[in-house]
Amino acid sequence: MYKNKNILCVVPARGGSKGIPLKNLKKIQNIPMIGLVGNIVVKLGIFDRAIVSTDHRLIADTAMKYGLEVPFLRPKKLSGDIIGDVDVLLHALRKIEKKDKKKYDIIVMLQPTSPLRKCQHVKDCLDKLIDEDLDSVWTI
């Protein structure tokens, strides 16, 4: 719990990218992009739960090595090129709330394809969201 909020972090990382196959496993400074997200999550230590929504076993295995959980694999119907973030996030939220038997107040989506993101960026966004009672925030 952070500032009296239950916070779920969802990392969307499907395996079927056509442009760059398995792009979430591509390395930057010798760390897979999914690992960079895991490092941020672990360092921040503010999420009640941090899960990966993936359809690919190798992505799941790599994510777990970096401190992320993979409590389920994403179904094929949510793994195509035209699936939006909202569908993926709602699927993850519903699955994990049922599993955890608790409600989350905030969902933080951390995409592996934003490798320049820093811990402070995430914390600043979360603080702004909570402190200003906003509906959403986004880093650019």
Summary of the structure (lengths in Angstrom):
residues: 140
radius of gyration: 14.3
end to end distance: 25.7
largest distance: 40.8
contacts: 414
relative contact order: 0.22
helix: 40%
strand: 16%
